Amino acid sequence: MSNIKKIVLAYSGGLDTSVIIPWLKENYPGCEVIAVAGDVGQGMGELDGLEQKALKTGASKLYVEDLTNEFVDDFIVPTMKAGAIYEEYLLGTSFARPVIAQRIAEIALKEGADAIAHGCTGKGNDQVRFELTIKHFAPDMKIIAPWREWELKSREEEIAYAEAHDIPLKINRETNYSKDKNLWHLSHEGLDLEDPAGEPLYKKEGFLEMSVCPELAPDKPTYVTIGFEKGVPVSLDGKKMSAKNIILALNEVGGANGIGLLDIVENRLVGIKCRGVYETPGGTILYKAHEALETITLDKMTTHKKAELAITYAELVYNGLWYSPLREALAAFVDKTQESVTGTVKLKLYKGNIIKAGIESPYSLYSEAIATFGESDYNQKDAEGFINLFGLPTKVNAMVQAKNKKKSILSDLFK
């Protein structure tokens, strides 16, 4: 440990990282700790007073890096275009980790650090996401993961450690949910949520932060119209906006209408099943709108193959393999599929539901002249030849089986 003189810490100011600074100072004597906080849209409430807190607990300085535009344009939008969903989960924490870890690695190299530390537990996915990204950008950097080393075994023991070291916390033992928030979502884990038999306390004051429970949503529906160009959201209700501002606006209207609540037991990378509650109001709307637009702009074979590969894409993102060659190759495939995904989608939001209310695109493959139940350009007589050819293997197989069955019967008769 004596050769570790400078450590860069992934810092949020939450329970884990607040405790880690003094722990590092105690266990790596004489080391300098530089804290780095990545702003991915978690809100000023989490960033206010962060520098004072970091310095008070032993850090030499704090970087606060605004990563919001990069987060949206380079991580959220590509994943949304892919239609990547992991077991219903819209990957809010998963794709936030690589953008933060990349900046931390860059700062560690610039500062000449000996090691990077993080507050991820040995049970979770985030340790993998952080460390695989660090290995990509700083392959020779030592990584310190206190949760895999120290004697603290629970969040309750962390709180006791913080109290003993006079570390200010925004939580207590009764409100000690494990939460992760960014501009895309908010996750909740722990406490009563550890029992899948219980209903989440959606109506409990302070539990939901980005949404309301559907019962408390307005009795009147809200309509939104989202415009896309090559799969990228570019407008909301006719007004040109950045993808980031569209997400923020959809968070507001979606949250007010109880959109985007998800209660799942997911399969973590390390093999543990974990129950979590997610709030993703804007993201849920955006995924629904994008999917709707693809129904009229993508051909059948591309649609089906893209859906297959979306599962792989989601697993790569969830498992921390953002910078893998396969994820990059799939992203190139997705970009090719999006060349015609341009148009507008109108949606009706009502008490947690998203209802399609109209889709338009200059590249629409839908032809009313062909699909109509009235007089159309479709020649129904063509279907006979198509069925004969399409069904030829079935017919030949049946004929062969019938022939062999007849031979078998005759053979049995003359035994």
ABEGO torsion letter per residue (X at the ends): XAABABBBBBBAGBAAAAAAAAAAAAABBGBBBBBBBBBAGAEAAAABGAAAAAAAAGBABBBBBBAAAAAAAAAAAAAAAAGBBBGGBAGAAAAAAAAAAAAAAAAAAAAGBABBBBABBAABAAAAAAAAAAAAABAABBBBBAAAABABABAAAAAAAAAAAGBBBABBAAAABBBBBBAABBBBBEEAAABAABBBBAABBGABAABBBAAABBABBBBBBBBBBGGBBABBGGBBBBAAAAAAAAAAAAAAAGBGBBBBBBBBAAGBBBBBBBBBAAAAAAAAAAAAAAAAABBAAAAAAAAAAAAAAAAAAAAGAAABAAAAAAAAAAAAAAAABBEBBBBBBBGGBBBBAEBBBAABABBAAAABABBBABBAAAAAAAAAAAAAAAAAAAAAAAAAAAAAAAAAAAX
